[in-house]
């Protein structure tokens, strides 16, 4: 079970460059009914299946059943040929925060400038208890435009308008 929230940022933390980060590439093989994703994170490749948990009523967090497994690079390269709609390119930085980890994604390529953060929670109660960092801006957890699959479907002029809109309320690099 994955329980997470996504946030735009008002700034990056002062010591942002001191945290571990790596380049990521991901594409989607299936996006109807469930999501089947391939991802290269640094030197490691993954196959991930996500689907909405039908038992969970939508709230402030995104709740998915998630199954992820590491796959050989050769399998990743073979599956890349089946991806339609392109790839997301981003740098992910992991920042320890209280007993959690904040993952900040800085996007590249067509989405250059987009930056947001995700926090995963233990359970729904944890979502309500955890104080948010001061450098967080707007909660975009329920805004479907911030799903990677939706970002991939945006046309260049839509991306430009999207980034302008975000830049009025949050950090755009």
GIHUUR-V982596 format. One record per helix or strand of 2 or more residues. SS is the DSSP state (@ for helix, = for strand). FROM is the first residue (numbers start at 1). TO is the last residue. If there is no record, write none. Layout:
BEGIN
ss = {SS:SS}
from = {FROM:FROM}
to = {TO:TO}
END
This chain:
BEGIN
ss = {=:@:=:=:=:=:@:=:=:@:=:@:=:@:@:@}
from = {2:16:21:35:44:62:73:88:100:109:115:124:136:144:148:156}
to = {9:18:30:41:52:71:80:97:107:111:120:129:139:146:153:167}
END
